[in-house]
Amino acid sequence: MTGLIEYLLANPIFLLPLLLLAATMLYAVLKKLLKLAAIVVIAGVLYSVLIEYFGVGI
């Protein structure tokens, strides 16, 4: 493992695509998490409005 890291650090031409791939994957995961968080917040607000509308209360 150490040899692979040393090889990549010695040859940045191979390191750049790996870093770009890792950044792209991290961006995709964060984008999905933010989308999921937005859906949860919207669902929570709609649930609260629905409960208040029917008068059950929280």
C-alpha positions as CSV (number, residue, x, y, z in Angstrom):
1,M,0.0,0.0,0.0
2,T,2.8,2.4,0.8
3,G,4.5,1.6,-2.5
4,L,1.3,2.5,-4.3
5,I,1.0,5.9,-2.5
6,E,4.7,6.6,-3.2
7,Y,4.2,5.8,-6.8
8,L,1.2,8.1,-7.1
9,L,3.0,10.9,-5.4
10,A,6.0,10.5,-7.6
11,N,3.8,10.5,-10.8
12,P,1.1,13.2,-10.4
13,I,-0.2,12.4,-13.9
14,F,-1.8,9.3,-12.4
15,L,-2.8,11.0,-9.2
16,L,-5.0,13.7,-10.8
17,P,-7.6,11.4,-12.4
18,L,-8.0,9.5,-9.1
19,L,-8.5,12.7,-7.2
20,L,-11.0,13.9,-9.7
21,L,-12.9,10.6,-9.4
22,A,-12.9,10.9,-5.6
23,A,-14.1,14.5,-5.8
24,T,-16.9,13.5,-8.2
25,M,-18.1,10.7,-6.0
26,L,-18.0,12.9,-2.9
27,Y,-20.0,15.5,-4.7
28,A,-22.6,13.0,-5.8
29,V,-23.0,11.6,-2.3
30,L,-23.4,15.1,-0.8
31,K,-25.9,16.1,-3.5
32,K,-28.0,13.0,-2.7
33,L,-27.8,13.7,1.0
34,L,-28.9,17.3,0.5
35,K,-31.8,16.2,-1.7
36,L,-32.9,13.7,0.9
37,A,-32.6,16.3,3.7
38,A,-34.8,18.7,1.6
39,I,-37.4,16.1,1.1
40,V,-37.5,15.2,4.8
41,V,-37.9,18.9,5.7
42,I,-40.7,19.4,3.2
43,A,-42.5,16.3,4.4
44,G,-42.1,17.5,8.0
45,V,-43.6,20.9,7.2
46,L,-46.4,19.4,5.3
47,Y,-47.2,16.9,8.1
48,S,-47.2,19.8,10.6
49,V,-49.5,21.8,8.4
50,L,-51.8,18.9,8.0
51,I,-52.0,18.2,11.7
52,E,-52.7,21.8,12.5
53,Y,-55.4,22.0,9.8
54,F,-57.3,19.0,11.2
55,G,-56.9,20.4,14.7
56,V,-55.3,17.3,16.3
57,G,-52.2,19.3,17.5
58,I,-48.7,18.1,18.0
